[in-house]
Structure formats: structure tokens, C-alpha cells
């Protein structure tokens, strides 16, 4: 199955696992975000991507500039290792990594998770690409991708055992929307995928076609 098909299948099963009020809470949060202008104001194709240096799971500093010297960079955001849709997407990207590399590109994932948590996510999903921490969602914020979760959704997540304070090391209850960029060697963005619905992600087939 394609990533898009995998995500849809998981979402359909989630409706059966968590019916009623839980579904209403999650759906209402997505619809409220869709009613904002977050996509209109987000960084997109044609824009210049900012110069960044962020720590990986081992605490090593990784500079975008250095990666771009080797070729294009595919940069994707994920919410955290607690998010099943993120894990499905990360595994799909890992499976597509040989084709991404064959196109001369480097794959990088960005998350607000702390380095300790990114190490767990990295190991759990057996990832062979860099996973970098953007503390307090600073990079996503600079790109216009950050939103604050409504209180009832935060409470629902806690019922599910999802602790954003533990995941991110702050109490902001903020997350990045689903976003993936292809960055050219000159720093210009040549492809973007943005979605307010966390159940949707850029499909690796589309990313590879755009490289």
C-alpha cells in the first residue's frame, strides 16, 4: 500500500477504536484549524528556507547548509513518537530512502520532541536518516506551521497517555502541522506539502517524483 492508503486505513480503524465523543473532539479540532489562515501564511514553494543548525538524537549539531552542499534536502516535520500517523509516515519514508538517495537528496525529519525522545523514535522505527529536534517548535514557528491545541484535545490526549510536556519539555501544547519540503542547493523551496489534518502526509511517491 502507498503511505496515503496506509494512513487512511489506520484512520478508518481509529474511528472504530475511539467512537463518539473522542472522534468529535479530534474532528472539531481539525475543522477549527482548517478555518484559520495557517496555510495561507505558511512558507511555501518559491520561498527561501532559513539557515538552521539543530541537534540530532545523539546531541550532534547538524547544519542544513552542510547537507545542501551534498545535494537537495527533503525535510519533513512530525509531531512526536507518540503519534501513530507520524510513525507510519516515518517508516514509509525509511522504505523510500534508497530512491530518495538515488535522486541525490538527503532526508531529514524535524520534531519538537526532546533529543531523548527522538532517540527512542529513531530506534523504534529503525531510521537511517537524521531526526532533529527543534526546541519549542522554533523552526516550525518561523515557517508559520505552529498551532495551539484546544484544551479539550489536550485533555483527550492525556486520557490516551500522550504527555506533550514530557515529549517536548514545555507546557505550550503546540504542534506543527503536517509539512514536507524539498529544498534546492541554493536554499529555495521547490516543493511543499502542507495539511491541517494530521492524518494526511506527503506520500513518498509524490516526493520522489518531485525530486
N, C-alpha and C positions, 0 to 999 in steps of 0.2 A: 504494500500500500504506500501511496505517497504520504508525505507528512500531513498535508491537508486532510486526507482521508482518515489518517490515524487520529488526528485531533477531533474530527467530527465524531468518530466512533466513541472516543473517550467522553466527549461532551454529552452525547446521547445517553451513554450509560450512567453518567453523573446525574442526569435528570431522574433516572430510576432509583439511584442510590440515595439521593437527597431531595425528595419531592417536597412540594408545598412551600412553606414559608422561606426555607433556605433558598430555593430557586428564585422566589420572588425578590429576595434581598439582593442576590447576585445580579439578576437581570435588571433590577431597578438601578443598581449602581452603574452598570454598563450604559444604560439608556441616559442616565444623568450626565455621564462623561461625554457621550455622543452629542448631547445638546450644547456642549461648550464649544469654544473655538480653538481647542487644543491642537487639532490637526492643522488648522489654518495658520497657526503661529509657529509650528514646529519646523526645524531645519529640514530641508528637502534637497532633491536633485538640483545641481547647479550652485548650491551654496558651498562655501569653504568650510571644511571641518576643522575645528580648533586643534591646536597642538596640545597633546596630552602626554603625561607620564603617570602611570598608575601601577600599584603593586599587584603581583600575581599571588597565587596561593602559597608560594614559598616566601613571600615578602620581598621578592626581587622586583626592582623597578623596570617597567617596560615602556619604552617611548614609541609613540606612533611614528614619529619621524624616522626612527631606525628601521621600523618594519616597512615603511613606504620606500625606503632605499632598495628593498629587495623586490618590490612589485606592488600590485594593488592589495588593498586590505578589505576583507569582508568583516564588518563589525556589527555584532548583534547584541541586543540588550535582553537580559532575562531577570525575572523578579526575585527568584531565590530557589534554593534546592528544595524548599517545601512545596513548590508549585508543580503539580504533575504535568501540566501543559508545557512548562519550561523544560522539564526533564525529557519529555517526549521530543521536543524540538532540538535539544542539545544532542540527543542520541542520533537523531536524523542527520544533523549537521556532521557529527562524527562519521557516520556512514558515508556521507558525501565528501568527506575531507580529501580523499585521493583525487577526485575530479576537480575540486577547488584548487588544490595544489598544482594539478596538471595545467590549469589555466594561468599559473604563475602568481596566484594570490595567497595571502595569509589570512587565516580565520582567527578572529578574536571575539571572545564573549565578555560583556561588561555587566556587572551586577552591583547592587547596593549591599550585598552580603559582606560580612566581615571576612578577612582572609582565612580565618579558621574554618568558617562555613564554606567558603569557596573550595578549600582543600577537600572537604567532605564531598561536595558536589562533583568535583573533578575526579575523585577516586571512584565514587559510586557509579558514575556514567562512563568511566574508562576513557576520558577525553585526552586526545593528543594535540590539543590546541590550547592557547593561553586563555585563562579565565582571570579577569582583572577586577579589582574592587574599586568602585567609585564611591568614596565615603560620603554619606549623607546625600547620595544621588546628585552630587555636584555636576558631573558631566551631563547626565540626562537633563538636569535643570537648565544648564546652559544651552541645550538644544531645544528647550520647550516641551520636554516629554513627560514631566513630572506632574502627578496629581495626588491629592489627598483622599484617602479612603473615608467614606462616610462612617459615622460611629456604629451604626447597626451592622455594617460589614466587618468592621474591626472585631466587634463582639462575636459575630458568627465565626470568623477565622479562629478566635480564641477557643470556641467550642470544638473546632476541628483540630485543635492542638497546634495552631500556627501562631507563633510568637514573633511578631515583627521587631520588637525591641531586642530580643535575643539574636535574631537574624542580622539586623543592621547595626545594632549598638546605639540606637537613638529612639526617641519616642515620637517621632514626627508622623508616623503612619502614612508615609508617602511611598509611592511606587512609580516606576517608569512604565509608559505604555509599551506595547509590543512594537519594536523598531529594529530594522536592519538596514545598514548602509553599505554600499560599495564605494570605497574611497580611492581615487586615482592617485598616482605618484606625486602629482602636484598639489594634493590635498583637496581637490574638488570632488564633490559627491556626484557620482554618475548614475546611481540607483538608490531608491529609498523604498521601504515598506513601512507603513505606519498603520496601526489599528487600535482603536479604543477598547475593543473586545479582546480580553486576554486569552481567549480560546483560539484566536487566529494568529498565525505566524507566517513569515515569508517561507515559501516552500523552497527547499534546496534546488529543485529542478529549475525554478524561476531564477534563483540566484546564479546558478551555473550558466544559464542561457544569457544572463546579463553581463557576464564577465568578458 
